Each structure stands twice: as C-alpha cells, then as structure tokens.
Amino acid sequence: MAKKKLQKALEHDTCVLPSEILFSILIRLSVQSLLRFRSVYKSWKIMISDKEFIKAHRDQTKALGREKLLTKQVGVSNYVFRDLESHQVLVSMDAKQLFPNEKFQGGSLVCSCDGLVLLKNPTTYKNYALWNPSTREYRLLKCSDDVKFREEPANACGLCYDSSISDYKVILIFKLFYVVYSMSTGSWTRRISSPNYLVQPYSVRWCVGGINIQDCLYWCLNEIITNYVRRNSTIIYFDVSSDEVKELETPNLDFIGDQDELFRLASVKGRLSVFGGKKHKQRIGHMDYGTRWLEVVNENLQLAQCLQHVCPF
C-alpha cells in the first residue's frame, strides 16, 4: 500500500480512526457501500482504491458468501443478480443502465473471475471486454494481431487470476494456437499448443468458457462423431503460472466411460466437478485434493435443474 500517500491524506482529514482500524472496518462493507464512502474522505478513497485493499476485500467477500449469481437470457436486455443460496432475484437492471458501451449491451457473458466478467460482442467474435458489474467499470480488449485477421472465432476462452504476479489473464484458444492477454501490461502473447488441442463449441456463435479453479482454467475436449453428435473425450487446463495448456487425466468415474453419456465441467464449492448421466438421472463427481475423483451425487434430477444449481457464473 502507498503508505506515505495515505498517511499524508490522513493528516488533513478530520477522521481520527487509525488506518489499521479503518481498514478492518471498510473491508467488511459491500461494494456498493465502498463506492459511496470513497467520497467521504480523501484518505478513504486512497485506501479503497489500493490494490492491497481490493485483494483483501475480494477474499473477505468470498469468505462471507456475498457473491451473487449474474445471469442474462439470450435475446433479453436485462441483467439479473440472484442470491446463490435462495436463487431469489435481488436486482434486475437494463443493460443500458448497467453497461455504458452500446456495442456490448447485448453481449454474451462468457466467463467470470473474482467479480470480473468477460463479455463477448454479439455481432463479432473479435471484440471482448472486461467488465466489473459492481463498479460498472470496463476495459475494451484491443484484439491481438494474431486474431485480428483470422476468419474463424475462438473455440474456447477463459478469465483467471495469477496470484504469483497479481494479474488477471484472458485466454483465447483457436485450432492451432492460443493467445493470452495480461491485464497489468495490456498486451497479448501468442503460444503454440503442443499437441494441438481442438475445443469444439456447439455453435460458431458461442465460445466455450473455462471453469476457474485455483489458478487454473479447465475445458472439456469434444470428439466429433457426426455433424450432430459430439462426445467429451478428455479435459485440458491452462496453468496460469506457466501460461501453458496441458492435459488432465480423464476422471476415473464409472459414468464417464459410458458411450452415450456427455459430461460437463463445473465449479462446486471451489472444486473442479464433472456432471452427466442419463436424461432423468444426473451424476456428479468432484476432484478431491487435486488427485482423486469422488462421486458425490447420484440422483434422479432433470438436466435443467442440475444446470441451475451447479453452473452459476
């Protein structure tokens, strides 16, 4: 934290609270309250805007369970915030109110990380934006030269946090290579996949969003059997510490091996999980301690219900 700058501001404020106590109080407030309190004192604004405070507040928010589910239906302009436990609608806002850039007001919510959302322009596959719904701040991502002149869209993408360098990264995966965007430098880096991984979206309009778990992003590879039938064959992941795409051993769960079943990935209570099964019977397993897979749910559930509970983003 810029202690000298903060200390100088505190000297001119009428607030008599020590900075440590003020930090401890502010870190427990909601984002909306913090946005209002930035205008109370200059020292408060400096503290709330500091990277150390933002990181600590993010961790505190997770610990208190204040995270909300952000959803947007296709063809509808409203963004809806729901409570993760009760699924009750807390806020419903028109895109024009919530997101000021017109090009992304009907954008697709591709993936998210720590309250940041990666948006995709609905009319072009080359334009993306990083957006913070709580503060309504956003950054348009200037397209990499490797992507700018390509005719096909990215098959998969993801957003993650590299804790080793305190940086957020965006990854776009194409057929023969992938590109990584660093939020701290504002630049793209091109990497070659070895071997070449093919992540197939279900439609050229969509881009498969990665599942974010502990400094890694995960995707399912799809094996094309016919033009209308696809089957997951394995799992790949992006290691943010090395910026490499690697392969994960297929989960040793009995329902994964069924030829007529399709499994998908999700994040359940901070663990990488897979779910799939027959039409009227969903089975869920998660990775335990990074090495072992355990089946945790084997219930008669409708697919739509299962998706509603285990795939919030």
N, C-alpha and C positions, 0 to 999 in steps of 0.2 A: 504494500500500500504506500502511496506517496505521503509519508508521514509529515514531512516538512510542510507540504501544501495544506494538509488537513489541520496541522497544528496552528498555522498562521491564520486560517479561516476561523478556528475555534476562539482565537484571541479576540476577534471582533464580534463574536456572537454573544447574545445575552443568555443563551442556554448554558447552564452551569453543570450539566451532566458530564462526567469523564467520558472520553471517547470509547473506552472499553465497555462501559455500561450502555452507552448509546448504541454501540454495535450489537450488543446482546439483545437489546430491545427491538431494534429495527429489523434484525434478521428473522424475527418471528412474525412479521407482518405480511399480509398478502401483497401481491404485485401491484394491485390497484391502489392500495394504501400508500405504498412506497412512491408511486408516481405522483401522488398528491403531496406527499411530505418533502419531495425534492425542492419545492418552492418555499418551504418554511424558513430554512436557514441555508446559507451558502455551504457551511460545513457538512450539513446533512446531504446536500446534493453531491458534494465531492465523495463522501463516504459511500452513498448508494450507487454511484456510477463507477466505483473502483472495481477492478477485475476480481480482487480477493473477496470483496463483499458479494459480488454476483455469484461466484462459485460457492461460497458458504451458504448463501440464501437458496441456491438451487438444491444443495444437499439437504438443507433443512426442510424445504418444501416436500422433497421425496420422503423424508423420514416422518413427516406429519401427515402424509397421504393427501396432500392438497391438489394433486394432479387431476386434471379434468380430461374428459374424452371429447375431442373435437371431430365433428362429422359434417359431411356435406354430400347431399344426394346429387346424382347426375341430373342435369337439367334444371336444378333449383339453385337460386342465387343466395339462399340463406346459409350461414354457418351456424351450427348448433353446438353448444357446450353442455355436456352431460356429466353428472356425478358418476364416478366409476363404480361405486357400490350399488346405489339405488337406480342408476340409469335415468334419473329424473332430469328433465331439461332445466338447466339453470339460466342460460342466456341464449337467445336466438337473435342474430343480427344480420342485416342485409350486407352483402359483400361490398356494396358501395360505401357503407359506413365503416366497415372494418378494414378494408384494404383499399388504399387510395389509388393505386395504379390500375387503370382501366383494363390493360392487357391481361391482367391476372385475376380479375374479379370473378371470372368463371373458371378459374384454374383448378386443376386436379391436385388433391392432397396426396402426394406420393409417399412421403415418409416423414418421420419426426425424430427429434432427439433433444432432450432437456428443454422442452418448450419451444424449440425452433422447428419450423415446418418447411419442408422443401416443396415448393409449388411448381407445377408444370403448366406452361401456357397451353390452353386447349386447342388453339389453332395452329400451333407449330411445335415440333418436337425439339427444337434447338434452343428454346428460351426457358430458363428456370429462374426462380427467385427464392431466397432465404427470407423467411418471414417470422416475426415474433408476434403472435396474436395478442399477447398480454399488453405489450407496449405499442403495438401497431407499427413498429419499425420494420423495414425490409431492405434487402440488398438484391439488386438485379445482378445475375451472374453473366458476365460477358463471356460469350461462347469461345471455347478453345479453337485454335486454327485447325486442329485435327478433326474437329466436329463440324466446324462451320460449313465446309464444302461437301459433306457427306450427304447421300440421298436417303439412307436408312436411319431410323430413330435408334436410340439406345434401347437395348433389350432389358437392361436392369439398371437400377440406381440405388443410392443409399446416402444417408447422412449419419455421421458418427462424431464422437469426441475423442481426441487423442490426449489423454491425461498426462502423458510424459512431456508434452510441449504446450499444453493448454491451448489447443487449437481444434476447431471444428473442420471436418473434411467432407466433401461431396465426391462421390464416385459414380461415374457413368460407364457401364460395361457394354461394349459393342462386340461384334462377332470375332474380331481378330486382336483387339486391344482394349484397354480401358484408360480413362483419364481421371486424375484426382485433383480436386480443387482445394486449396488451402485458404481458409477464411482470414488467417492472420497476414498472409502475403498477397492475397487476391490474385493468385496465379494458378494455372493448370500445369500438371505434369503428365506426360504420356507414358504408359507402361504396356509391355507386350505380355499377353497371357501365355504361360508355358506350363502345361499344354493349353491349347486354345479351348476355352470354356464357352459353351453356347447356352445362354439362358434365354429360353423362348417365352415371350409374353403371349397371352392368349389372344391378343389383337394388336395390330400395329398402332392402335390409338393409345394403348396402355404401356406403361413402363413398370416392371416388377420392382417394388420397393423392398429393400433389405430389412431383415429383423436385427435390431440393435441390442447386443448383449455384451457388456463388459469389454469395451474397446474392440469389438469385432462386429462385422456385418455378415449375415447369413442369407443365402438364397437356395432354392431348390432348382436343380437342373431338370429340364423336361426332355424326355425322349419322345420324338415324333413317330408314332406308329403309322398313322394315316393322316390325311389333312384335317380330320375331325377328332382324332383320338390322340391324347398325349398322356405320358406317364412319367412321374418323377423317377429319376434314376439314381441321383446322388445329391449331396449337399456341398456347396462351396462357401468359403468365407473370405472376407477381406480383413487382414491383420493390419490395424492402423499403425502399429509401431514400426512395421517394415514396408508398408504400402504394397503388400503382395497379396495376390489372390491364391488361395490354397484349397485343397480338397479335404473334406471331413469324412471320416469313415461312416458308412451307412448305418443308422441305428439298428441295434440287434433286438428289435421288437417284432414279434411274430406277425402282426398285421401289416408291417411294412413290406413283407415279401409277397403278399397276395397280388396276383397279376391284374386283377380287376379293380384294385383299390388305388386311390390317389391320395397321397399325404401332403400336407402343407405345414408351414412353419409358423410359429407364433412365439410371443414372449409372455410367459405366465409367471407372475411373481418373481421377475428378474431372471428366470431360467429359460434356456432355449428349449422349446417344446415342439413336438410334432403331433398332428391330429389327422385322423382319417377314418376310414372304415366303410361299412355298407351304408346304404341310403338311410336306413332307420336306426343305425347303431354306430355311434361315434366313439372312437377310442383315442385317448390322449396319453402321450408319454413325454417325460422331460429328462434332460441331461442332469445327472446328479454328480456334483463335484468335478465336472469337466471331463469325466472319463466313462461313466456308467449311465446307461439309459434305463429308466424305470417306467412301467405303465402305471398311471395314477388314476385314470378314469376309464371305465368301460360301461357305458350307459346307453339306454335307448333314447337317443336325442335326435331331433330334427337338425339337419345341417345348418339351417338358418339360425336356429337358437344357439348352436355351438359357436358359430362365427361371431355372433353378437357378444358372447362373453369372453372369448379368448383372443380376439383380434382387434382390440382397441388401439387407435393411434391418433 
